[in-house]
Amino acid sequence: MSYEISTENAAFIDEQVAKGVLHDPNEGLNKAIGLLRKQASLIDRLEQACQQIDNGRYIELDEAGLDEYFRGLEAIASGQ
């Protein structure tokens, strides 16, 4: 399987290899794909969050309520 990338992107990857940031061009492509996967995952999570809001599945908190909510989460996380 082979893919073509733009001359500019190839030059950038070659520059990163020359600087020692990447071991080889494949590492650069794999890192780029990893970032695309993370981006896709974040977009999915945002879409789910928007659906929850649209369906009324959220809570409204003022600043004091938000502080209290996070203190509760911290207590749960610390096992209290």
Beta strands, then each sheet from edge to edge (+ up, - down):
end
